């Protein structure tokens, strides 16, 4: 084991102010109203409004993630080599949030191009949005270990980000289509542009609040050059990061497939497009309520067990929903709420566990690399979304989906299978990864104590 990096200094404040926590959470809200608009509605927008083939759209999602992988690791590497008067993370948010907001709107513009021209436009705007997402949001996630080393303050900060982030997600899930219909009238294309423009203005204002209030306290006195060959072992020999990444990729792939297919499921299988806001509300309210209970649940059973519990609830609810059928409206609504409870345990906990893997790497390798570790994790988030988008697009084509047309019984069953069983299978694989994760509170506290002891000696 290498020695601890002697250039680490902790300007520790035991309690983070409410305003700073609110600003930190506001960044989560800002990111989610843009990102979740893309995640939940862009596939449907591409096939039914933009008018491109589902397979073409799915391939775009996958290709964009591969291109964005280079950006993820580049920004992570740059963060670990950055030192400015604003800190090492904040400058990226300062210069990245405006392109992020603008490109988010551009993704929902229907240009008057030929079919091939529209595909090119979709590639340019979507890949541009993904790159801007990395620049604007990755530092906002990587900064958490630099704000405080106090475990409970980290949990509280993360809960603010997750609670407000999920609130933003709920607004998108519940409000997007009513806003589109209200603002666009008979033109869904116009409605999407106006709705996304409003979301972008809100996101920009919240990012300005984040920039003005969030501060870095765990600072580096001297920026150490970390070469790629030194950074790779921190990723590939960090067993806890790899296990968490595995669980995250598979669970979020299933979660995103469900989001991508939800519009088709409600419009064509259930034949109740009017229920889109209701289903969005029923999935998000329990999710947000569960987030508030996460500290209590973690205190009772620990982070790992709480994470596995959440994923197990998702598996059970999805399987039951498939077998009760898409004509049982009451069961669909109840099980949607149960799904939200399970997701509400997973989403905040996985991000709350990530800083533990940063401290583990610091302890094991003697280098503090929040940037490269967080960029690895964010890349897996995007990769899972890309994989899910490709699977959703390919599966829709495979089951015979035709936009704006009556679907065959086989197609409807295929949509229902994808919506429910697809997510359940991915969640089961994620559970298997977490069964091998053994960085419990006792082991983590010993690591932090050792880090503090070495810091005092240096």
N, C-alpha and C positions, 0 to 999 in steps of 0.2 A: 504494500500500500504506500503510495506516495505521501509526502508531507503536505500539510494543509497550505493553501495559498496564503502567503503572509500579507498580501495586499488588500485583504478584506477588512473593512471597517464597518461597524454597525452603529449608526446614529439612531439608537432604538428609542421609540416612544411606545410605552406600554399600551396606551389606549389610542386608537385612531378615532378622530372626531366624527360625529354624525354626518357633517357636511361632506367630509372626504369620502366616507362610506357611500353616501348618496351619489356623489359624483362618479365614484368607481362603478356603482351599480347602473348609473345613467349610461355609461359606456356600453354596458351589456344590453340595455334597452335599445340604444341607437343602432348597435350592430345587428340585433335580431330583427328589428322591423324591416331592415333592408335584406339581410341574408335569408330570413325565413319567407319573405315574399318571393324570393327566387326559388327557394327549396320547395315551397308548397304549390306555387302556381305557374312557374315558368314552363314546366312540361306541358300542362294543359294549354297555356297560352300559345306555345309553339305549335301544337297539333291542331287546336280548334280555332285560334284567332290568327296567328301568324301563318298558318297553313303549311307546315312542313311535316314530313313523315315522322312517325314516332321513333323509328329506328335511327333516322338521321339525327333527331334530337338527343336520343340516348347516346349515340356515338360522340356527339359534341360534348356531352357532360363528361364522358370518360377522357377524351382527348384533352379537354381543358384542364382536368386534374393532373394529367401527365406533364403538360406544359408548366402548370403552376407549381409543380414539385420543385423545379429549379428555383423559382422565386421564393418558396418557403424556406429552403435551406440557405439561400443567399441572404435573405433578410435576417434569419436567425444568426448566421455567421457575422453579419454586419453589426447586429445588436451587441454581440459579445466582444466586439472590437470598437465600440463607440463610447466616447466620453465627451460630453458637452456641458455647457453651463445649465442646460435644461435636464440633464441626466442622460442615461443610455437608451431609454425606451421612449420617453415622451416626444422627442423630435420626430419620430416616425409617424406617430398619431397626428402631430401638428401639421405635417405636410402631406399626409395620406388621406385624411377624412374627406376632403372636397372631391377629389377624383372618385373616391368610393361612392359618394352620394350621387354624383352626376352619372356615372356609368350604371348604377343601379336603375336609374330612370331609363337610360338609353336601351337597356335590355328589353323593355316593354314598348318600344317604338316599332311600328310597322312601316317600313320604308316602301316607297313605290318602286321597288326593284323587280327584276325578273326572279324566277324561282331560285336560280343559282346565285343571283346577287343577294337575295334574302339570306341564303345559307351562309354566304361570306360575311354579311353584316352580323348575323347571329354569332358566328365564331369570333369576330373581332370584339364585339361588345361584351360577350359573356366571358371570354378569356381575359379581356381588360378588366372586367369587374372582379374576377377571381384574383388577379394580381393586386388590384387596389385593396381588396379585402385583406390580403396578407399584410400589406404595408400598414393599413389602418387598424386592424384588429389583433394581429399577432402580438405586437408589443403590449397592447392592453391586457393580454392574457399572461404574457411573460413577466410583467412587472410585479405580479403578486408576491413572489419571494423577495423582491427588492423593497417592498413597502414595509414589511415587518417579518421577524422570525418567530413571533409569538404565535403558537399553534391556534389558540382560540380566536385571536384577532384575524388570522388567515381564514378560519372557518366563517367568521362573521362577514368579512369582506366578500368572500366567495358567495355567501348566501345573499348578500345585497345584489351582487352581479347576476346571480342565477334567478333570484326572485324578480328583479326588474327586467332581466332578459326574457324570462318566461312571460312576464306581463306584456312585453312587446310582441312576443310570439303569439299570445292569446289575442291581442288586438288584430294581428294579421289573420289568424285562423278564423276569428269571428267577424271581423269588420271588412276584410278585403273585398269580398264579392258584393255585399250591400253597398259599399262605397263605390265600387266599379259601376254598379247598376244605377245608383243615384247620380253620380257625376257624369256618366257616359250616356245615360238614356238608352237608346237603341244601339249605340255604338260601343261595344265592349272594348274595342281598341282605344277609343278616347278615354273611357273610364279607367283603364289600366294606367295610362300615362298620367292622368290627373291625380289618381290615388297615389302612385309612386312619387310624384312630385311633392305632395304633402308630406309623405313619410320622409323624404330626403331632407326637407327643411327642418323637420323635427329632429332627425338624426344629427344634422349639422350643429344645431343649437346645443344638443346634449354633449357632443364631442367638445365644443368650446368650453362647456362647464367642466368636463373631465380634465381638459388641459390646464384649466385655471386652478384646480383644487388638488389633484392627485400628486403626491410627492414620493420620491425614492429615498429610503433611509438606509437600506443595506447597500452601501456604495463601495466601489472599487477605487482605491487610491491611485493605482496605476493600472492602465489597461495592458494586460498580458497578451502577447501574441499567441493565439491558439491555432495551430495549423490543422488542416483537415485530417491529417493522419492521427493527430492527437484527439480530435473531436469524435472520430468514428468509434473508438473503444468506449467512450462515454455513453454512446447510444447502444452499441451492440453488446457490451458487457454489463449493461445496467439491466439485470434480469427483471427488476420490478417495473421499469419503464416498458420493456418488451411485453410483459404479461398484461399490463394496463392497456397498452396499444392494441394488443390482440383482442381484448374484450371490447374496447372502444370501437374498433373497426367493424367487428361483426354486429354488435348491437346497433350501432348507428346506421349500418347498411340496411338492416331490417326496418329500423325506424323511418329512414328516408324513403325506402320503397313504399311503405304505408302512406307517407305524406304525398308522394308523387301520384299514387293510384287513388287517393281518397276522392278526388273530384269525379273520376270515372265511376268509382264504386257507387257514389251517392246519386249521380245523374243518370247512369244507365242501368245499374243493377237494382238499387233500392228504388229508383225512379222518383226521388224526392230531392231535387236540387235546392228546394227551399230549406232543407235541413242542414245545408253546409254551415251556416253560422251556429246552429244549435249543436251540431257534432263538434265543431271547433271549440265551443264554450265548454261542453261536457268533457272534452279531452284535456283542456287547459286549466280549468278551475281546480279539479282535484290535483293536477300536477303542481300548481302553484301552492295550494294548501299543504301538500305533502312536503314541499321544499321548506316551509316554515317549521315543520316537525323534524327535519333531518337532524339537527343537533341533539334532540331528545332521543331519537332512534339510535343514532350513532353512540350516544352515551350508554345505551342499554346493551347493544349487541355488537358494536364496533363497525368501522367503515366497510370492511370486506363483506361481512355478513349482511349489512344493510344493502350493499350493492347487489349481492346475489339474490336477496329477497325481492328487490325491485324488478330484476330481470325475470325471476320466476313468476311474479304476478303478471308480467307482460305475456309470457309464454302461455299461461293458463287462460287468460282472457281472450287471446287471439285464437287459440284452438277451439274454445267453446263457441266463439262468435262465428267461426266458419261452419261448424256443424249444426248450429241452430238455423242457419240459412239467412239470406239477405231479405227475406220477406217478414221476418220477425222483428218489427220495429222497436218494440219495448226492449227486447234482449240486446239489440244493437246499441241503443242509447245507454243502457245500464253498463254493458261491457266496455263501451267507449270510456266511461268514467273510471272503471276499474283499470283499464289500460293507462289512463292518466296518472293514477296513483302509483303504479309501478314505474312509469317513466319519471315521475317526480322524485323517486328515490335515486334513480340512476344518474340523471343529468347533472345535478349539483355535486354529487359525491365523486364522480369520476374526475371532475376538475379540482375538487378539494383534495383528492389523493395525489394529483400530479406534482404539487410542490414537494411532497414527501420524497418523490423520486429525484428531484433536484438536490435536496439535502443529502440523500443517499449517495448520489454521484459526487457531490462536494466532499463528503466524508471518505469515499472509497478512492477517488482519483485526485483529490486535492485541488480541484478546479471548479469554480462556480460558473456554470454555463446554462443559465436560465434560457438564453436565446435559442441555442441549438436544440435543447431538450423540448422546449415549448414548440419550436418550429416543426420538430419531428411529430409532435402530437397533433398540431394543427394540420399538418400535411395528411396524417392518417384520417382526420375528420373530413378533409376535402376528398381524399381518396375514397373513403366509404361512400360519400355522396356521389362521386363519379361512378363508382361501381354500381350503386343503387340506381342511378339514372339510366345507365346502360342496360341493366337487367330489366328495369321497368319498361324502357322503350322496346327492347327486344321481345319481352314477354307479351306486350300489348300487340305487337305485330304477329307473334306466334299464335295467339289465341283468336286472331282474326278481327281485331278492333278496327272499326271504320269511323272516322270523325263525323259528328252531326248526323248519325244514322241509327236505325234500329239495330240492336246487336242480337246475335243468335244465342240460344241457351248455353251452348258450349263456351261462347265468348264471355257471357256473364259469369258463368261458374269459374272460368279462368281468372277473371278480374277479382272475384271474391277470394279465390285461392291465393293469388298474389298478395292481396291486401292483408290477409290474415295469417295464413300458414307461412308465407315467405318471411315475415318478421319473426315468427315463433322459432323457425329453424335457425336463423341467425342468432337469436338471443340464447338458444341452448348452447351453441358453440362458444358464445361469449362467457357463459357461466363456467364452462370447462376451463377456460383460461384463468378465471379468478379463483378457482379452487386451488391453484398452485401459488397464489400470491400470499406470502407469509410475513410481510412487513407490518406487524401489528403495532399497537400503541407502545408496548413495552420496548420493543426493539427500536422503534423510532425515537422514543425519548432518550434512550441510551446513546443513539447517534448524535442527537442535538446536544446532549450534555458533553459528549466528547469533543464536538466542534467548538463549543464555548470554552472548554478547558484548553484546547490547543490555541484558540484565539488569545486567551489570557496569557499563555506562555510566550506567544510571539509578540 
